[in-house]
Amino acid sequence: MNATLKELRKQQDKTQLEIAKKARISVRTYQGYERGDYEPKVSVLQRIANALNTTVDELLE
């Protein structure tokens, strides 16, 4: 999932800070998800998907 997060974010020309703010999480937390340090809870995953204008299913592919 971490590669998908980074790829989708870069396709939209967004910063990690922009996505984190939209998902209502800290930028450090979002960076950890992109690096694959840990996995978000389902509720956070939904907010990240919304911030990236995609679905949870696409993030998990």
Secondary structure as the mmCIF struct_conf table of DSSP 4:
data_model
#
loop_
_struct_conf.conf_type_id
_struct_conf.id
_struct_conf.beg_label_comp_id
_struct_conf.beg_label_asym_id
_struct_conf.beg_label_seq_id
_struct_conf.end_label_comp_id
_struct_conf.end_label_asym_id
_struct_conf.end_label_seq_id
HELX_RH_AL_P HELX_RH_AL_P1 ASN A 2 GLN A 11
TURN_TY1_P TURN_TY1_P1 GLN A 12 ASP A 13
HELX_RH_AL_P HELX_RH_AL_P2 GLN A 16 ALA A 23
TURN_TY1_P TURN_TY1_P2 ARG A 24 ARG A 24
BEND BEND1 ILE A 25 ILE A 25
HELX_RH_AL_P HELX_RH_AL_P3 VAL A 27 ARG A 35
TURN_TY1_P TURN_TY1_P3 GLY A 36 GLY A 36
BEND BEND2 ASP A 37 TYR A 38
HELX_RH_AL_P HELX_RH_AL_P4 VAL A 42 ALA A 51
TURN_TY1_P TURN_TY1_P4 LEU A 52 ASN A 53
BEND BEND3 THR A 54 THR A 54
HELX_RH_AL_P HELX_RH_AL_P5 VAL A 56 LEU A 60
#
